[in-house]
């Protein structure tokens, strides 16, 4: 029994097609890292920056919402920017 386990194919489980949620997650990743997402995030950074600079007297809630839009736009654009800069789409160890 131990001998059979020792010579068993280690990649036996790797032959499957993957988990059922991998295809939808790949589509979401492509949507968040594509050129349309980059353009929208760049527009969000510009609009949020202008709103913070020329916003005048605005409430605390409004300022926080604008900063949230700014941060989300930066996060979305960072992925596309790093892909364009280093040519990789995933982390390398």
N, C-alpha and C positions, 0 to 999 in steps of 0.2 A: 504494500500500500504506500509506504514511504517512497519507494522507488518510482511508482507511478506519479506521485505528486512532484517529485524532483524533475522528472522529464516532461511534465505537462507544459503545454505551450503558454508562455506568460502573457501573450497578447490575445488570448482567446476572447476575452470580453471586449476588446477594442474593435472587433469586427462589426459591431452593431452600427446602425445608422445614426445614432445619437439620441439625445433626449427630445421629446416632442416640442419643447419650448425653444430649442436652439434656432430654428428657422425664423420664427417671429422676432426673436431677440437680435438676430443678424440684420433683419430688415430695419428694426428700430435704430441699431447702431449706424447703419448706412444712412438713414434719414438724418441723424444727429451730426454726422461728420461730412456730409456732402456740401456742394457749393452753395445750395440754397440756404442751408443752415448757417453757413459762414456769412453770407450776405445779410441774413436776418439778424444774426448776432452782432455784426458790425454796425448795422443800423440801430440796434438796441443800445450799444455802447455810446454812440453819438447822441442819440436822443436823451438817454439818461444823463450823460455828461452835461449837455446843454440845459436840461431841466434843473440839475443841481447848481450850475453856475448862475443861470439867469432866473432861477425860481423865485427869488425874493423871499417874502414871508410865507412859508408853508408850514403846515402842521407837522408834528412829529410822525404821525402815521403816514402821511404822504411822502415825507423824506425817506422813511424806511421802505416803502413800496418801491420808490425810485431806485434806492440802493440795491434792493433785491433784484430788480430787473437788470441793473448794471452787473451784479455778480453772476447771475444766470447767463447773461450774454457773454461775459468773460470766460466762464466755464465752457460754454459751447464752442466758442471760437478758439480756445486753447487746444482742443483736440485737433481741429483742422490745421491750426498753425504749426503744431509740433509734427504732425504728419507731413506737412509740406517742408518743414525745416530738416527733419531727420530721415524722411522717407520710410518710416515704419508705422504700422498701425497698432502695435501692441507693445507692452513692456518687455524689455529684454533684460535678462539677468546675467 
